[in-house]
Amino acid sequence: MNPRNQRTICIASIIVTFFAAAGPSSATDDVKVCIKYETHFSDWEMGDFYAYSSPHDYVAIQPKVRVWDNNTSTAIYNDFTNVVNCTPTLALNSTHNFEIKVYAIALLVDNNEIRVYDDYNNPALHAQVINATWNPSADGTYTFVHQYNSTYKVSNVLAAAGWAVNRRPAGLSNLDITYFTDPCPSTGTSCFQENGGNHRIMLSSDGLDNKSTIAHETGHEISFQKNDNDGHTNDCSYYVTGNLDCSDGGTGTSQHCNKCIEYQSCAAWEGFADFYMIAAWNYEGESNCDYNKDGDSCENDGAWMENHLCCLTCNGYGMEWDWAHFWWDMYTDAGLSVGDIAEIYNLSDPEDWNAGIGVYDAIHDAAMNFGVNSSVWNNVEMINGVDH
């Protein structure tokens, strides 16, 4: 998507880390510019990565950086940082001053890109001037921090989305994943939207502060892209919360939660996104995997719907919680990769699903055709109760 303009947020110049080699002054300073993101995650406790108490600075994964010579009005560098997340060595005139600007776009593994825009109706690519009049004092490596802005929270999105997609590309390449620091217009919440082949991730203010939400919505994008943009039939118009008496649930509410009984098409759709989020933030194969910041486990806690039964018949219904646990167990017990699971999801032809009936069978048949061990599948399915 080509922005109509660029939003630039100017922040007071701050050099957070400075490593310089002593030596005589010269006409040029040989420097590298490195970038970090300041993050304020409300769920920093969840998982194994980006798990320091907020605020915390994390190395920026290959963002686009511009080093602008204010004296000559020319760009000395205007590209992505390299694989060690710094610019190449730049020869900067020691008598000039420079503007350091970071754009909300990053080039990740397998040539995947993420971009962060603001208002969907008038999209502008976010950018931040970190230092407007910087002058390096000597040769060396200089680290600048893309600061957290409490309105747009772009550094959170770049940090969390960059980590998730870079760590879990799911076998995809050449993606262009678009995020908006703007909530879903219909609900005011975070969501993944698809309309006529156009797809985007919309993030509410709470979602922008939540690394789990950012990765979860990214999981929807991953499953959508894995399915060759063929769409997805998911009916989330029915939900009943997973309490024994079901007194606070109902039909036609168009809501969902991870422990709500829903049509299988919705439960499986949301469950894959939860699994992707879990896989992004946890080490592989660990028994103490975190489902959320509250410490709920990814293992040995499935079959919530069957254990808290409040549907008269469960055929055609499912639960996001159970599907997420199911896929994590298949990931750890059957040796499937995130890419394998995304491919099984794709092979089940989600664009042809009905609301509920037949969804599990379609996923099961896709897994068997993919070559998954049927004994392992049946055991994990029994533990998590997704075969309805």
Buried (B, 14 or more C-beta within 10 A) or exposed (E): EEBEEEBEBEBEBEBBEEEBEEEEEEEBBBBBBBBBBBBBBBBBBBBEBBBEEBEBBBBBBBBBBBBBBBEEEEEBBEBBBEEEBBBEEBEBBBEBBBBBBBBBBBBBBEEBBBBBBBEBEEBBBBBBBBBBEBBBEBBBBBBBBBBBBEEBBBBBBBBBBBBBBBBBBBBBEEBEBBBBBBBBEEEEBBBBBBEEEEBBBBBBBEBBBBBBBBBBBBBBBBBBBBBEEEBBBBBBBBBBBBEEEBEEBEEEEEBBBBBBBBBBBBBBBBBBBBBBBBBBBBEEEEEEBBBBBEEBBBBEBBBBBBEBBBBEEBEBBBBBBBBBBBBBBBBBBBEBBBBBBBBBBBBBBBEEBBBBBBBBEBBBBBBEEBEBBEEBBEBBBEBBBBBB
